Amino acid sequence: MIRLGIIFGGRSGEHEISLMSAASVINAIDREKFSLKLIGITKEGNWLLYDGPVKNIEDGSWQKIAEAALTENPGKYALTVLGSGGRSLKDLIDFALPILHGPNGEDGTIQGLFEMADIPYGGCGVLGSAAAMDKSLAKDVFARANLPICRHMNIFREEALSDLDSTIDRLEKFLPYPIFVKPANMGSSVGINKAKNAEGLREAIKEAARYDRRIVLEEGLDCREIETGILGNYDPKAAAVGEILPSGEFYSYTAKYFDGGQSKMCIPADISADIAEEVKSIAIEAYKLLDCSGFARVDFFLEKSTNKLYLNEINTIPGFTKYSMFPLLWAEAGVSYPELIEQIIKLGFERYEARRG
């Protein structure tokens, strides 16, 4: 039986979203095939073994339970992530499945740790994770491959905040309002704002600068938000194509998780077969360009007035509750939620063996 380590939580601003995704994955795992080791990472970066009820992961109370267990029985619950001096991660698990969104989980850092520890893992490798996480870098790669992306500009926090008036003047000469302002390395729309004027742009840049020193600014399009899922290593396949119908002006962090279900998903998307095929084709090409593997969700804008597609970004560990877009897109394509998880594990072992030669 495979000892499967589910890694959840993390130090990013998407900690709570990770808990929801992980709880859903844990509940769907076939316990006859996998022996689960649950490993939570606190917001402070502490790694804790947890064997309590799954419901306590989702509401965040798992941490106190795990900390109490470690205090009472360190021999059973102590964990050395790397090296010697106790049970290491490699001693405990045969495969790692990181359900971590955002920095320190989706950006290649923990993937590098697994490779240093010689542990096979699910999802993209170091390069694919890091490249996809950095919207600034990813857009530059897409542009050089002539993939359709909207006009954008990349700036550094230090340069922007040192003379914000000059920065805004330069941006206004290149991009018309509205302008979307994004931290380069965040997910779940954290830190993203839509600026409609100079004052709004000023505040949006300050907000994005709280999360990253690299900031992406994009032209605002009157568009629909289209997504597909990708699964595979060297011969990736695309799932169905879906559409997000946000409750607000765009699919913000609040609209994604805290609008009481007002935002909707339309699967399959109400688009022509030709556009759906174009979405899948560009998604697969972008996935390969960034050296992605395992799985990812690829997001697009579809301009309403022209029906022109614009590639937005790749999410290498998208939301993974059974109600999230990525699993639902694959369900539409005939792959059930438990099957999807097993496919991701299979692909992770496949990539591990390929690396070893």
PEBEL-V370984 format. One record per residue. N is the residue number from 1. PSI is psi in whole degrees, 0 to 359 (999 if undefined). NEAR is the number of other C-alpha atoms within 8 Angstrom. Layout:
n	psi	near
N	PSI	NEAR
N	PSI	NEAR
This chain:
n	psi	near
1	135	6
2	128	9
3	107	12
4	119	13
5	118	13
6	115	14
7	124	14
8	171	14
9	244	14
10	171	16
11	1	12
12	174	11
13	356	7
14	22	12
15	311	13
16	326	10
17	323	9
18	319	15
19	319	14
20	315	11
21	313	12
22	317	16
23	319	13
24	316	11
25	314	12
26	318	9
27	337	7
28	348	8
29	138	9
30	108	7
31	350	7
32	342	6
33	333	7
34	136	11
35	119	10
36	136	9
37	115	13
38	124	11
39	112	12
40	142	13
41	124	14
42	170	12
43	340	10
44	354	6
45	10	8
46	137	7
47	129	10
48	133	15
49	139	12
50	132	11
51	25	7
52	190	8
53	142	6
54	327	9
55	333	7
56	344	10
57	312	14
58	323	12
59	1	8
60	354	9
61	356	9
62	325	11
63	313	11
64	324	7
65	315	10
66	321	13
67	321	9
68	320	8
69	321	10
70	320	12
71	318	7
72	328	6
73	70	8
74	331	9
75	328	5
76	326	6
77	355	10
78	143	11
79	128	11
80	118	11
81	312	7
82	153	7
83	199	6
84	185	7
85	14	5
86	184	7
87	123	10
88	169	12
89	318	11
90	332	9
91	333	6
92	327	9
93	155	12
94	338	11
95	139	14
96	132	14
97	94	12
98	121	11
99	66	14
100	125	14
101	140	16
102	195	15
103	150	10
104	24	12
105	321	15
106	4	15
107	13	16
108	348	14
109	308	11
110	333	10
111	320	13
112	323	10
113	315	8
114	322	12
115	322	9
116	324	7
117	357	9
118	47	7
119	123	11
120	150	12
121	162	14
122	148	14
123	191	14
124	155	15
125	190	12
126	308	11
127	310	11
128	319	13
129	312	15
130	316	12
131	318	12
132	326	15
133	326	17
134	99	12
135	326	12
136	308	11
137	315	9
138	318	13
139	323	10
140	320	8
141	316	10
142	319	13
143	319	10
144	336	7
145	6	6
146	29	6
147	148	10
148	115	9
149	157	10
150	161	9
151	139	7
152	167	9
153	141	8
154	134	9
155	159	10
156	146	9
157	314	11
158	316	7
159	320	9
160	313	11
161	341	8
162	330	6
163	79	8
164	324	9
165	315	6
166	322	7
167	314	10
168	320	11
169	317	8
170	319	8
171	318	9
172	334	9
173	341	7
174	324	6
175	135	11
176	157	9
177	150	10
178	154	10
179	130	14
180	133	12
181	126	16
182	140	11
183	140	15
184	327	12
185	65	13
186	164	14
187	185	10
188	27	9
189	18	9
190	130	10
191	7	11
192	135	13
193	155	8
194	114	12
195	130	13
196	351	9
197	179	8
198	319	8
199	318	6
200	323	10
201	319	14
202	312	10
203	324	8
204	321	13
205	317	11
206	319	9
207	313	10
208	325	14
209	342	12
210	334	8
211	339	10
212	154	12
213	352	10
214	131	13
215	137	17
216	133	14
217	130	12
218	150	12
219	141	13
220	126	10
221	148	6
222	96	7
223	170	8
224	151	11
225	115	11
226	142	13
227	154	13
228	164	17
229	147	15
230	141	15
231	127	13
232	168	11
233	280	10
234	348	5
235	66	5
236	149	10
237	154	8
238	147	11
239	197	13
240	168	12
241	131	15
242	169	14
243	140	14
244	131	13
245	88	11
246	151	12
247	340	11
248	199	8
249	331	5
250	173	7
251	77	13
252	173	11
253	317	10
254	316	8
255	327	14
256	318	11
257	343	8
258	33	8
259	15	10
260	26	5
261	13	7
262	328	8
263	143	12
264	159	9
265	136	9
266	109	10
267	118	11
268	161	10
269	148	9
270	74	6
271	165	6
272	159	6
273	325	6
274	317	6
275	321	8
276	318	10
277	325	8
278	319	8
279	311	13
280	318	12
281	313	8
282	321	10
283	315	13
284	319	12
285	316	8
286	319	10
287	314	13
288	321	8
289	321	9
290	8	12
291	41	10
292	159	16
293	162	16
294	274	13
295	161	14
296	163	17
297	137	14
298	128	13
299	143	13
300	161	13
301	139	13
302	107	12
303	129	13
304	320	9
305	335	5
306	346	5
307	26	7
308	136	7
309	141	10
310	126	11
311	129	13
312	292	10
313	168	11
314	130	11
315	114	12
316	341	14
317	78	13
318	168	9
319	136	11
320	23	15
321	163	12
322	351	9
323	4	7
324	161	9
325	315	10
326	306	12
327	326	14
328	324	11
329	320	16
330	328	15
331	320	10
332	329	11
333	2	8
334	10	6
335	116	9
336	165	9
337	309	11
338	321	9
339	322	8
340	315	11
341	317	10
342	325	8
343	319	8
344	320	13
345	316	12
346	316	8
347	325	13
348	317	13
349	321	12
350	315	8
351	323	9
352	314	10
353	324	8
354	322	7
355	325	6
356	344	5
357	999	4
